[in-house]
């Protein structure tokens, strides 16, 4: 198996996103009162991508961003 055989996920594969707006503000966080929790869902993305690269190429990527020159490393 090579990276060429790996199916790449595209936007069409993503599920619909449900966005909820809250009416209350929290001025202690910032002067606009804006809050967000979207970052919580992003914590595993880098690990998932580097795991996919490892599975497809056999190379452990230990630095971000994942670059083609990192594929020549022997791990």
N, C-alpha and C positions, 0 to 999 in steps of 0.2 A: 504494500500500500504506500502511496506517495501523497504529497500535498495536492497533487493534481486530481487524485481520486476522492478527495475530501469534499463533501457537499458544503457550500458556503451559505450561511443564513443571510437572507435579505429582508428588507422592510416588509415585504408581502407575507413573510413568515411570522411576523410579530403579532401578538394578540391585540385586540382593541385596548386602548388606554382609557381608563375612567378617571376623569379629573374632577376633584371636589374643591370648591372654593368655600372658605370659612368667612363668616361675616364679622367675627371679632378680630381685633388686632392685639398685638403684644409689643408695646413700645419699649419694653425692657430688653428685647432681643436686638432691635435696631430702630432707628428713628422713623422708618416707614411702617413699622408694625408688621412687616411681612415675615412669614414662617414657611418653611419647606421641610418635607420629609423624603423627597425624591432621592436624596443622596444615599439613604439607607439601602435602597435597591441596587445601588451601583457597587457596593463593597465587594462582591464576588466576581465582577466582570473580568478584571485583570487575571485572576486565578483561572477562570474558565477559558479565557483566550490562551494563556500559556499552557494550560493542560491540553487544549486542542492541538496546539503546535507540537507539544511533546508526543501526543498520540500519533500525529500524522508524520512527524519527521524523526522521532527518537531523540531529539535534542531538548535538554532542559534549559529553558530560557529563564535567566535569573535577574534580568534587568529590563526595565521598561524605558522607552517603547520597544516593542518587538520589531526588530529590523532584520532584513535579509542577511546582513553580514554576521548576525548572531547564529545563523544556521550552520556556519562552518565550524563552530565550536565542538570540541569533543568532550562530552560529559559522562 
